[in-house]
Amino acid sequence: MKTNKLQWHPNIKFRLADSFISSSLYNMLLPFLPLYFSEKHGTATAGILLSLYFVTGIITNLLFGQLSDRIGRKNTLVYMGYIRTFSFFIIFINSLNIYSLDKLSYIMFLLISMSNSISSPANQALILESSTNEQRRSLYSIEYWLQNLALFLGILIGSFLYNNLIALVFFGCFVASVISLLIALIFITESNSSKEMNLKKQNPLKEFRDNLITISKNNKFILAILANFLLLSTELQTMNYLLLKFSDKIKEINIFNQNFLGTEFFGILRAENTLIIVFLGIFWNQFGNKFDVRKTLILGIILYAGGFSVIVGNSNPYLLFIIMLIITLGEMLYIPLKKVIIVQHIPEHNKAAYLSVNNLIPKLAAVSASLMISFMDYIQYDIQFSILIIIFGSLGCLMYLKSVKGVNFNGN
């Protein structure tokens, strides 16, 4: 059954609009954060500060990601909105170079990381509670498309503004935070009707432990997030492998009589991926939504993981463009569906706790991909890496299929 987007709950419409505006402006900054820390604190210190920034987010997500289950989605978004707005204001003032507030500014970045880790599960739970099963395939497709458009616009604009107009970038992030806060205050309505709200405050460690025990008993949810981990690791590890290959082994690539460094061509491939999603995403997902979830899932993973297993063994630039197209078509089918599958296994209570655990998967996949770099010197042939990707992709597909067995995706 087709879903009318005009019938979506106002919470969904406002959250999608807010997410697009905020992501567009934040993506003007986030890709350049390592460079910013390096300029402000020195190269040696920058790595430590950046790692601490991400670790702070992970720990906060573990301990307080379920906060909105207790105090409500709206309250969580409002409180975190105040923290984020104040933090970006201080960072903006520091960027004007009127006062030297570099240390205080870094503390504000940590507060932003913490607030994002708490508000993200609340946002996801809000959308989940404000939608029906039959709406979610098209909803997550639109959300995925908007995220990529925001990424494309943010990086493009940020690359031109960063060197000479960094203060304008921070001001844009501050404005985005103000808009997000106003949306949460004025337009968002509470979606959590759980009786567990407003219970007596628990010790965060005990609450996390109790939630983890409960979640570990949900076998289909565990299968779905493990499958997500395997397939996301496939992408990240392949991208790292290609980057090292283009940097060390393929020094220069000729395309249409124009020479590019290997690293430059890698950037072009990544840009191709984003541009295809931006320009074809809506139409391709409408095609995919016509078919059964399981069939679409299998096709998406075959194109996605299968493409990654092939791309590592090729050096012909034109063939690489074609393979990246195939990977992207698979990605556009698979990524929205994985969200539909994962939320299908989240019970009515403790939604934010489940979503906070799910939010750890991209971080853990990034860690595994980083660790894999240390073993890449032992990979003598591309075929060895291709086999690894096929194993990861096959296991991920099987886990997803087992997690959706007997599940009805059409009910409310």
C-alpha positions as semicolon CSV with decimal commas, in nm:
position;residue;x (nm);y (nm);z (nm)
1;M;0,000;0,000;0,000
2;K;0,131;0,346;-0,091
3;T;0,168;0,594;0,191
4;N;0,068;0,958;0,153
5;K;0,348;1,177;0,282
6;L;0,093;1,450;0,358
7;Q;-0,055;1,214;0,617
8;W;0,271;1,178;0,807
9;H;0,257;1,289;1,170
10;P;0,373;1,652;1,218
11;N;0,656;1,521;1,440
12;I;0,800;1,339;1,138
13;K;0,776;1,638;0,905
14;F;0,939;1,874;1,154
15;R;1,210;1,625;1,248
16;L;1,300;1,562;0,881
17;A;1,315;1,936;0,813
18;D;1,520;1,998;1,127
19;S;1,753;1,708;1,048
20;F;1,817;1,833;0,695
21;I;1,891;2,193;0,804
22;S;2,108;2,087;1,099
23;S;2,298;1,818;0,907
24;S;2,367;2,054;0,615
25;L;2,522;2,311;0,848
26;Y;2,701;2,063;1,078
27;N;2,855;1,887;0,776
28;M;3,017;2,218;0,685
29;L;3,227;2,165;0,999
30;L;3,255;1,797;1,097
31;P;3,477;1,675;0,806
32;F;3,723;1,955;0,890
33;L;3,725;1,899;1,266
34;P;4,065;1,717;1,265
35;L;4,217;2,013;1,080
36;Y;4,053;2,263;1,319
37;F;4,186;2,085;1,629
38;S;4,530;2,060;1,467
39;E;4,540;2,435;1,401
40;K;4,421;2,524;1,750
41;H;4,606;2,267;1,962
42;G;4,886;2,126;1,746
43;T;4,900;1,811;1,534
44;A;5,025;1,580;1,811
45;T;4,750;1,688;2,051
46;A;4,477;1,695;1,784
47;G;4,464;1,315;1,752
48;I;4,415;1,275;2,126
49;L;4,148;1,546;2,140
50;L;3,960;1,402;1,843
51;S;3,968;1,052;1,993
52;L;3,842;1,189;2,326
53;Y;3,562;1,368;2,138
54;F;3,437;1,037;1,992
55;V;3,499;0,833;2,308
56;T;3,297;1,085;2,509
57;G;3,006;1,033;2,268
58;I;3,029;0,653;2,299
59;I;3,037;0,655;2,681
60;T;2,750;0,905;2,700
61;N;2,548;0,695;2,456
62;L;2,602;0,387;2,674
63;L;2,514;0,552;3,005
64;F;2,246;0,804;2,910
65;G;2,116;0,702;2,565
66;Q;1,800;0,567;2,728
67;L;1,727;0,896;2,912
68;S;1,426;0,981;2,695
69;D;1,257;0,656;2,798
70;R;1,235;0,809;3,146
71;I;1,182;1,182;3,095
72;G;1,021;1,182;2,748
73;R;1,136;1,253;2,391
74;K;1,037;1,621;2,386
75;N;1,204;1,704;2,719
76;T;1,523;1,528;2,611
77;L;1,537;1,716;2,280
78;V;1,470;2,049;2,452
79;Y;1,732;2,003;2,726
80;M;1,997;1,881;2,482
81;G;1,900;2,164;2,246
82;Y;1,980;2,422;2,514
83;I;2,321;2,262;2,577
84;R;2,404;2,243;2,205
85;T;2,293;2,603;2,139
86;F;2,498;2,742;2,429
87;S;2,802;2,537;2,326
88;F;2,798;2,652;1,963
89;F;2,754;3,013;2,078
90;I;3,075;2,991;2,286
91;I;3,260;2,825;1,996
92;F;3,137;3,098;1,759
93;I;3,258;3,374;1,996
94;N;3,597;3,201;2,016
95;S;3,621;3,186;1,636
96;L;3,600;3,568;1,619
97;N;3,944;3,582;1,789
98;I;3,829;3,857;2,024
99;Y;3,895;3,639;2,329
100;S;4,123;3,337;2,363
101;L;3,881;3,061;2,459
102;D;4,039;2,758;2,290
103;K;4,029;2,532;2,598
104;L;3,674;2,635;2,687
105;S;3,579;2,591;2,322
106;Y;3,704;2,230;2,327
107;I;3,497;2,160;2,639
108;M;3,198;2,290;2,442
109;F;3,276;2,040;2,165
110;L;3,266;1,762;2,425
111;L;2,929;1,889;2,549
112;I;2,802;1,884;2,188
113;S;2,923;1,526;2,147
114;M;2,744;1,429;2,469
115;S;2,421;1,609;2,380
116;N;2,414;1,452;2,034
117;S;2,463;1,104;2,183
118;I;2,164;1,157;2,414
119;S;1,934;1,329;2,165
120;S;1,997;1,087;1,874
121;P;1,810;0,789;2,030
122;A;1,534;1,030;2,136
123;N;1,497;1,157;1,779
124;Q;1,488;0,805;1,638
125;A;1,236;0,691;1,899
126;L;1,020;0,997;1,824
127;I;1,005;0,908;1,454
128;L;0,944;0,541;1,533
129;E;0,652;0,621;1,766
130;S;0,504;0,875;1,525
131;S;0,496;0,639;1,226
132;T;0,330;0,314;1,125
133;N;0,494;0,005;0,975
134;E;0,356;0,074;0,629
135;Q;0,497;0,429;0,634
136;R;0,850;0,339;0,738
137;R;0,994;0,211;0,408
138;S;0,918;0,539;0,230
139;L;0,998;0,741;0,545
140;Y;1,346;0,594;0,590
141;S;1,410;0,625;0,216
142;I;1,333;0,998;0,230
143;E;1,541;1,036;0,548
144;Y;1,835;0,855;0,385
145;W;1,813;1,074;0,075
146;L;1,799;1,395;0,283
147;Q;2,102;1,285;0,487
148;N;2,309;1,237;0,172
149;L;2,191;1,566;0,022
150;A;2,285;1,740;0,348
151;L;2,625;1,569;0,344
152;F;2,687;1,675;-0,016
153;L;2,584;2,038;0,038
154;G;2,759;2,067;0,374
155;I;3,098;1,940;0,256
156;L;3,078;2,138;-0,069
157;I;2,998;2,468;0,104
158;G;3,227;2,400;0,401
159;S;3,527;2,335;0,176
160;F;3,495;2,689;0,036
161;L;3,423;2,861;0,368
162;Y;3,662;2,684;0,605
163;N;3,990;2,863;0,531
164;N;3,871;3,223;0,532
165;L;3,522;3,222;0,683
166;I;3,537;2,965;0,963
167;A;3,346;3,202;1,194
168;L;3,057;3,194;0,945
169;V;3,057;2,813;0,961
170;F;3,030;2,821;1,341
171;F;2,760;3,086;1,323
172;G;2,568;2,861;1,084
173;C;2,595;2,573;1,336
174;F;2,471;2,806;1,610
175;V;2,173;2,911;1,396
176;A;2,095;2,547;1,319
177;S;2,096;2,471;1,693
178;V;1,858;2,761;1,760
179;I;1,620;2,640;1,486
180;S;1,635;2,283;1,621
181;L;1,562;2,403;1,974
182;L;1,266;2,615;1,860
183;I;1,121;2,322;1,664
184;A;1,149;2,100;1,973
185;L;0,993;2,366;2,197
186;I;0,706;2,476;1,972
187;F;0,619;2,202;1,723
188;I;0,724;1,863;1,862
189;T;0,466;1,676;2,069
190;E;0,550;1,403;2,317
191;S;0,527;1,060;2,156
192;N;0,630;0,838;2,447
193;S;0,320;0,717;2,629
194;S;0,511;0,450;2,820
195;K;0,419;0,402;3,182
196;E;0,791;0,385;3,262
197;M;0,831;0,760;3,222
198;N;0,912;0,964;3,531
199;L;1,024;0,664;3,735
200;K;1,268;0,723;4,018
201;K;1,617;0,796;3,892
202;Q;1,843;0,492;3,874
203;N;2,218;0,456;3,876
204;P;2,320;0,492;3,505
205;L;2,553;0,192;3,522
206;K;2,287;-0,028;3,677
207;E;2,025;0,093;3,431
208;F;2,260;0,026;3,140
209;R;2,339;-0,323;3,272
210;D;1,970;-0,406;3,320
211;N;1,882;-0,281;2,971
212;L;2,171;-0,475;2,817
213;I;2,054;-0,797;2,981
214;T;1,701;-0,739;2,850
215;I;1,819;-0,651;2,500
216;S;2,053;-0,952;2,481
217;K;1,747;-1,179;2,515
218;N;1,589;-1,028;2,201
219;N;1,750;-1,270;1,954
220;K;1,608;-1,119;1,635
221;F;1,720;-0,768;1,732
222;I;2,070;-0,899;1,809
223;L;2,081;-1,079;1,473
224;A;1,975;-0,760;1,292
225;I;2,236;-0,535;1,455
226;L;2,510;-0,796;1,407
227;A;2,417;-0,812;1,038
228;N;2,430;-0,433;1,028
229;F;2,777;-0,444;1,188
230;L;2,909;-0,696;0,934
231;L;2,781;-0,509;0,629
232;L;2,889;-0,168;0,756
233;S;3,232;-0,313;0,835
234;T;3,239;-0,441;0,477
235;E;3,198;-0,089;0,342
236;L;3,441;0,082;0,582
237;Q;3,711;-0,182;0,543
238;T;3,681;-0,174;0,165
239;M;3,708;0,206;0,159
240;N;4,019;0,191;0,379
241;Y;4,169;-0,080;0,157
242;L;4,100;0,121;-0,160
243;L;4,240;0,441;-0,010
244;L;4,565;0,267;0,083
245;K;4,579;0,092;-0,255
246;F;4,526;0,415;-0,450
247;S;4,776;0,597;-0,231
248;D;5,058;0,339;-0,232
249;K;5,018;0,123;-0,545
250;I;4,827;0,338;-0,794
251;K;5,003;0,671;-0,795
252;E;4,821;0,820;-1,094
253;I;4,504;0,746;-1,294
254;N;4,416;0,884;-1,635
255;I;4,050;0,961;-1,707
256;F;3,945;1,128;-2,032
257;N;4,306;1,236;-2,092
258;Q;4,320;1,400;-1,750
259;N;4,563;1,273;-1,487
260;F;4,455;1,236;-1,124
261;L;4,648;1,122;-0,820
262;G;4,524;0,794;-0,673
263;T;4,388;0,972;-0,366
264;E;4,210;1,226;-0,587
265;F;4,043;0,949;-0,783
266;F;3,934;0,786;-0,456
267;G;3,763;1,115;-0,368
268;I;3,592;1,117;-0,708
269;L;3,454;0,766;-0,647
270;R;3,314;0,874;-0,311
271;A;3,161;1,182;-0,473
272;E;3,003;0,959;-0,739
273;N;2,837;0,754;-0,464
274;T;2,685;1,062;-0,299
275;L;2,575;1,226;-0,625
276;I;2,398;0,911;-0,747
277;I;2,206;0,894;-0,419
278;V;2,116;1,264;-0,438
279;F;1,994;1,254;-0,798
280;L;1,850;0,901;-0,823
281;G;1,771;0,806;-0,463
282;I;1,402;0,898;-0,455
283;F;1,319;0,731;-0,788
284;W;1,522;0,416;-0,718
285;N;1,366;0,369;-0,375
286;Q;1,017;0,408;-0,519
287;F;1,108;0,121;-0,750
288;G;1,240;-0,088;-0,459
289;N;0,936;-0,019;-0,240
290;K;0,713;-0,202;-0,488
291;F;0,868;-0,537;-0,397
292;D;0,869;-0,768;-0,095
293;V;1,104;-0,669;0,188
294;R;1,300;-0,996;0,176
295;K;1,351;-0,995;-0,201
296;T;1,453;-0,630;-0,201
297;L;1,689;-0,694;0,091
298;I;1,863;-0,984;-0,085
299;L;1,899;-0,789;-0,410
300;G;2,032;-0,484;-0,225
301;I;2,293;-0,682;-0,031
302;I;2,407;-0,876;-0,341
303;L;2,467;-0,550;-0,530
304;Y;2,614;-0,374;-0,225
305;A;2,847;-0,637;-0,076
306;G;2,905;-0,811;-0,410
307;G;3,013;-0,482;-0,563
308;F;3,262;-0,422;-0,281
309;S;3,411;-0,770;-0,331
310;V;3,470;-0,692;-0,700
311;I;3,586;-0,330;-0,677
312;V;3,898;-0,412;-0,470
313;G;4,043;-0,621;-0,756
314;N;4,007;-0,363;-1,032
315;S;4,219;-0,069;-1,140
316;N;4,045;0,033;-1,464
317;P;3,888;0,373;-1,382
318;Y;3,590;0,330;-1,614
319;L;3,513;-0,014;-1,473
320;L;3,548;0,128;-1,121
321;F;3,284;0,392;-1,204
322;I;3,044;0,118;-1,319
323;I;3,106;-0,096;-1,009
324;M;3,051;0,205;-0,781
325;L;2,720;0,266;-0,959
326;I;2,618;-0,096;-0,887
327;I;2,728;-0,063;-0,520
328;T;2,527;0,258;-0,482
329;L;2,213;0,104;-0,636
330;G;2,242;-0,179;-0,383
331;E;2,307;0,066;-0,100
332;M;1,992;0,265;-0,185
333;L;1,784;-0,052;-0,161
334;Y;1,950;-0,194;0,149
335;I;2,014;0,102;0,384
336;P;1,649;0,220;0,431
337;L;1,536;-0,143;0,466
338;K;1,784;-0,221;0,744
339;K;1,626;0,055;0,953
340;V;1,281;-0,090;0,891
341;I;1,403;-0,434;0,999
342;I;1,584;-0,317;1,312
343;V;1,297;-0,104;1,447
344;Q;1,057;-0,393;1,381
345;H;1,228;-0,582;1,667
346;I;1,215;-0,295;1,918
347;P;0,940;-0,339;2,180
348;E;0,704;-0,063;2,294
349;H;0,901;-0,003;2,614
350;N;1,271;0,095;2,632
351;K;1,285;0,220;2,270
352;A;1,565;0,468;2,338
353;A;1,768;0,199;2,517
354;Y;1,744;-0,028;2,213
355;L;1,823;0,258;1,974
356;S;2,123;0,369;2,179
357;V;2,266;0,016;2,150
358;N;2,197;0,024;1,775
359;N;2,376;0,360;1,754
360;L;2,693;0,194;1,882
361;I;2,716;-0,026;1,573
362;P;2,858;0,240;1,334
363;K;3,117;0,334;1,597
364;L;3,217;-0,029;1,656
365;A;3,233;-0,091;1,280
366;A;3,461;0,213;1,244
367;V;3,686;0,075;1,519
368;S;3,703;-0,269;1,353
369;A;3,783;-0,109;1,017
370;S;4,059;0,097;1,178
371;L;4,207;-0,213;1,344
372;M;4,192;-0,398;1,012
373;I;4,436;-0,145;0,865
374;S;4,708;-0,297;1,084
375;F;4,661;-0,634;0,910
376;M;4,647;-0,504;0,553
377;D;5,023;-0,546;0,507
378;Y;4,966;-0,922;0,535
379;I;4,715;-0,923;0,246
380;Q;4,925;-1,007;-0,059
381;Y;4,651;-1,033;-0,321
382;D;4,324;-0,851;-0,383
383;I;4,142;-1,185;-0,405
384;Q;4,215;-1,248;-0,036
385;F;4,036;-0,930;0,061
386;S;3,752;-1,005;-0,182
387;I;3,693;-1,341;-0,012
388;L;3,679;-1,168;0,327
389;I;3,418;-0,924;0,193
390;I;3,210;-1,209;0,046
391;I;3,215;-1,390;0,382
392;F;3,107;-1,077;0,571
393;G;2,835;-0,998;0,316
394;S;2,700;-1,355;0,310
395;L;2,688;-1,380;0,690
396;G;2,518;-1,041;0,712
397;C;2,257;-1,139;0,456
398;L;2,183;-1,470;0,631
399;M;2,150;-1,297;0,969
400;Y;1,908;-1,040;0,826
401;L;1,697;-1,313;0,662
402;K;1,683;-1,505;0,989
403;S;1,584;-1,189;1,177
404;V;1,290;-1,116;0,941
405;K;1,159;-1,474;0,936
406;G;0,790;-1,471;1,026
407;V;0,780;-1,090;1,061
408;N;0,485;-0,893;0,919
409;F;0,600;-0,559;0,776
410;N;0,257;-0,434;0,670
411;G;0,078;-0,394;1,001
412;N;0,067;-0,083;1,214
